[in-house]
Structure formats: structure tokens, C-alpha cells
Amino acid sequence: MARTAPAEHFTGTDLEDLQDSFELSLRAANKAPRTLEVYGDSVRQLIAYLKQAGAPTDVARLTREHVEMFEVHLYAAGRQPSTVSVRHRALQAFFKWAVVEREIAASPMANMPAPIVPEKPVPVPKDDDLKKLLVATAGKTFEQLRDAALLRLFIDTGLRASEGINLRVDEVDLKARIPVAVVVGKGRRPRAVPLGTKTAVAIDRYLRARRAHPNAGLEWLWISSRGRLTTSGLRQLLERRCDQAGIARIHAHQLRHHFAHSWLAQAGAESELMALTGWKSRAMLSRYAASTVAERAAETHRRLSPGDKL
């Protein structure tokens, strides 16, 4: 008579004891710094919630209900569905890793659907407002030259905030026939982004002023009196310049939407837009085009109106 293999026993390691090992596995897999940050924060937030709620924190005792309670807690705390969706995907990755590492027999999130993220059109800045924003940077001081160059870069290329702010000096080539900036996008995929003439001139002016700056020795393109400029610094810069321009505050992501809208409104090819923005999926193209599709459709109808031809 065949002998039945004994059932595997899982001791139930505490989540806090697994967190460092999980993050080590992510670093070993060469995950991007942003992925490390988001995944690590998601596990830490789950642990904090479970402790606060008096729920178990050993991984073998966690159930789907515990994770669902955590996500409900995030909504109650005012988190957006998109944020909850990010936490959901990060925790899924953590529990899959725990299964592979034989810490648990099965993920408590198996067959658990991801949160529905409603389509939420992003307000796209008007050209007149962007002109006022650039006027607010007019001048010859270091900060004015830097801000003018930085804002023109984002308006002209639609770069992600992290792509533009993480540029190094040697990743911008203004001597090429078509000036370019080589950025590293999602998935650590590098791409060369062409620069318009006004953007290239603005960056050249900034680079000349940068040579005399105390932090000129830094490899990062964008610098301040405190060192390299960060994404937080970019956000504060935008807020300050928008206030000076007397316009509603704009964040860098809106400039990416403006770039996509402007490109499509001028009949730019969708495949070329995907290449410029670093999108691998047409779903991203559809998402960015959705907020202003009615405006483009109305303008096209004005030009092509069947009724006006009769």
C-alpha cells in the first residue's frame, strides 16, 4: 500500500521578519528603485494596519478578509482607487513570493479581484496658461534659467517626472543635428527624446549658468543650492511658478497629458507618440488621449463637417 506524503507544515513567520527578505529578492531581481519603494511601503502599511486592528501578523494566519479589510481602510483614509490598486498589486507580488519561498501554502489573495479604477479625466493645461507659466520664469538669474529650461523640457517632450528629473548632464546632446535627451523610462528602457529648438536653447543657457554654480560638479543635470533637484523639488517649483503666473497649479503629469493631446490634435502619428513617450501598450495611449478626445473630435468635425459640404 502506497504511503501518503505527510502534509507540509508552515510555521507562520511574522510579516516583519519577511519584509527584509522580500525586499532583498526585489533588489536581486534588479527591480527599479521606484518598485522597491512602492512594494516595501505596501507591506509596511499592511503590517501597521494589522497591528492597529489587532489582527494576526504571521503570514500563515492571514486570510483574504484581512487584505480586504486593509483595502477598505485605505479607502476610508481617503486614498484614491488608483493608489489602492497599486497597493493591491504590490501585496500580490509579496504573497506570491512567500508561496515560492514556502512560507505559506497559498496566497490569501488568490482569485481576489483587483480594485476597479474608474476613468478620471486629467485636466489638460491650456496653451495660454503654459505661456504665462514660461513668462513667470523670464530672467537671467540661475533659478529663472533653470526653471525655464526644465519647464520647456517637460512641455516639449511629455517626459515622466522621474525621467526628466533624473537626467544627467552627459545624457543631453545639444550638438546633434536634432538635439536629444536620453532618458531611462519604465522597465529601465532607455530612449532618445528629441528636443525642439526653443528647448535646446533654454537648456544651453542653463548649462552655461550651471558652470559657475557651487554644485556644478554633480552628475545630475538639474541642481539647486541644496544639491540635486528632486521630484519633490519639481513639485514645489511648479507650484511656485504657477502662483507667480496667476494660474491654477499644474503638476508634471498634466504636462505629459498636454503633450499627448497637442501631438494628436496636430494629427501626429499614434505610433510615433508611443515611441516618444515610452508607452509599450496602446492602452496607455487610449488613457492619455481620453481626457481631450471630445475636444479633438469637435475640432475635426469643424473641419470635416458633412453638413457644411452640402
N, C-alpha and C positions, 0 to 999 in steps of 0.2 A: 504494500500500500504506500502510495507516494506521500511524502511528508510535506505539510503545508509550511511555507516560509513564515517565520514569526512576523507579526505586524511591526512596522518601524515605529520607534518611539521618538517623539520630539519633545525636547526638554523645555521649550518655550523661553528662548533668550529674550531679555528685555530689549526694547526698541533702542534705547540709548546705547546699549552695548553693540548694536549692529550698525548704528549710524556711521561711525567712522569707517567701518569695513566697506559699507556700501559706497561711500564717497571715494575710498581708495580704489574700488573697482571701476568707478567712473573715470578717475584720473588715469588708470591703467589702460582704459579703452580710448584715451586721448579725446575725451569729450571737451567741448568748448567751455571756457570759463563761465559763460552765462548759464549753460546747462548745469554745471556743478553748483552754481549759486541757487538756481531755482529748485533743483531736486533736493539739495541739502535743506533749504528753507522749508520745503513742503513737509519733509519728515520731522523737522524740529517743531513746526506748527502743530502737526498731528500729535506729537508727544505732549506738548504743552496743553492741548485741548483735553486729551485723555486724562491727564493728571488733574486738571481743573474740574472735570466732570466726575472724577472718582472712578474712572473706567480702568480696566487692566491695561498694562503697557507691555506685557510679554507677548511676543509676536504670535505664539501658538494659540493664544486665547482670543485674538482679535477676530471679529466677525464682520460681515458686510454691513450690519447695522451700525457698528462703531464708526466705520468710514462714512456712512450716510449721515450719521449724526454730526460728524465733523464738517461735512459739506453744508449741512443745514446751518450749522454755527457760523460758517463763513458768510453765507447769505445774510443771516441775522446781523452780522457785524458790518454789513453794508458793502461787502465785496461784490464786484461785477461778475456776471456769469462767465465772462472770458477768463477772469482770474481763477474762479473755481475750477474751470475746465483745465487750466494749466496745473493746478494742484492735483487734480484727478489723474492726469497723465503721469505726473511725477510719482505719485504713490503707486500707480500700476507698475511702473518700472521697478520701484523698490520691492514690491511683493513678488514680482517675477524673479528678481534677483534672489530673494530669500528662498524661493522654491528651488532654484538651481543650486543654491548653497546648502540645501537640505536642512534649512532651519524650520520650514513648515512643509506640510504635505501638499497644500494647495493654497492659492491666493484667495484671501477673503473678498477680493474684488473680481473674481472670475464671473463673467457674464453680467457684471454690473455696468449699466449703460453710462456713457459719459454725459455730463450736463449739457442741455441744449443751450446753445449760444445764439440768441436772437440777432438777426441782422440789424445793426445800428449804424446808419449812415454817418460818416465822419464829416463835419463841416469843412468845406474846402475854402481856403482863403481866396479872396478876390484879388485880381491883379492890382487894383488901386491901393489896397491895403499893403500889399508887398512892396509897392513903390514907396509908400510912406515909411515902411519899415527900413528900407535901404537909405532913405533920406536921413533917418534918425542916426545913421552911422557915418554920415558925411563928416570929414575932417581929417586931420593929419596926425592925431595922437596915436600911440601904439594900439590902444584899445579900439579906437574907431577903425583903424586899418584892419585889425584882426577881425573885428565883428563884421565889417563889410565883406571881407573875403570869405568868412565862414558862412554867412547867410547866403551869399551868392552861390557858394558851393552846393548847399542843400537845395536851394531853389532850382539851380541849373541841372542837378543830377538826380534828385529824388533819393539820395542815399538814406539808409537807415541811420539813426542817431549814432549807434555804436560804430558803424562803418566810417562815418565822417570824422568822428572824434578820435578814433584810434589810428588815423593816418600818421605815418612817419614822414619826415622831411624827404627822405630818398624815394618815397613812393609817389611823388608828384614830379612829372616830367613836363616842364613848360617849353622845352626846346624842340620837342617833337613837332612834326608837321601839323598834327592835330594834338594839342596838349591833352594829357591824360592823368588820371589818378588811379593807382592800382589799389583796390580795396579788397579786404577779406570778408566775405559775406557768410551767411548761414552755411553750416556744414563745412566751414573753413575752406570755402571755394573762392579763390581769387578771381577778380575780373577787372579789366581795364575800362574805366569810365571816361568818356571824352568830356572835355571842358569847353564851354563857349568862350569867345574872345574876351568878353567883359569879366568873366570869372577868372580867366587866366591872368588878366591884367591886375585884378584885385589881389590875387594870391601873390603875384610878383611884387606888388607894392608892400604887402605884408611881410614877405620874406626879406626884403631889403631892410625894413624896420626891425625885423626879428634879430638880425645880426648883432645889433647893439644891445639887445636885451640881456639882463643878468642870467636868464635861464636858456640862453641861445644854445648851450651845449646839449640840451636834451634831445633825444632822438624823435620825440613826438612833434608833429607839425604845430599843433595848437597849444600855446603856453600862456601862462599868466604869472603874476608876481609870486604866486604860491607854488608854482611848478607846472605840471601838465594840466591842461583843461580836461575836465571830466564830463560825463553826461549830465551830472547834477549841475555843473558849471554852465553847460549849454542851456539847460532849462532856465536857470536864473538869468542868463544873458538874454534869452528870448523874452522873458517876462519884462526885464528892464527896458529893452529896446521897444517892445510893443507899447509899454506905458508911455515912453517918450514920444512915440509916434501917434499916440492918441487912438489906438485901435484895440480891438478885443485881443486878449492874449492868444498866442498861437504856439503850439508845440511842434517839435520837429517832425512828428509823424504826419501832421497835417500838410507839411511841405512835400512829403512823399506822395500824398494823395493829390496835391495840386499838380505835381509833375506828371502823374499818370493822366489826370484829366486834361491838362494842357496838351500832352502828346496826342491823345486820342481825338481831342477836339480839332486838332490840325491835321487829322487823317494820317497820323503816324502809324506804321505797321505794328500790329499787336505782338508779332514775334520779336521785333526789334525792341519793343518796350520791355518784354520779358527778359531779353538779354541784358538790357541796360540796368534793370532793377534787380537782377539776380533771382527772378522767380523761375522755379522749375515746374510749377503746376499752373495750369490755366485757371484753377480755382482761385488762386491769389489774384490773377488778372481780373476775374469777374468781381471779386470782393472789392478791389480798389476802384473799379470802374462804376460800381453800383450807385454810389452816392451822388454822382453827377450825370448818370446816363439820361435822365429825363431832360436835363439842360442841353446835352449834346443832341438828343433826338429832336428837340424843338428847333434848334438851330439848323439841323439837317432838313427838317420839314420846311423851314422858311426858304431854304434854297431849292428844294426839290418838290415843293407842293404840287400835287397833281391838279388840284383845283385851279391854281394860278395859271396853269398852262392852257386852260380852256377859254 
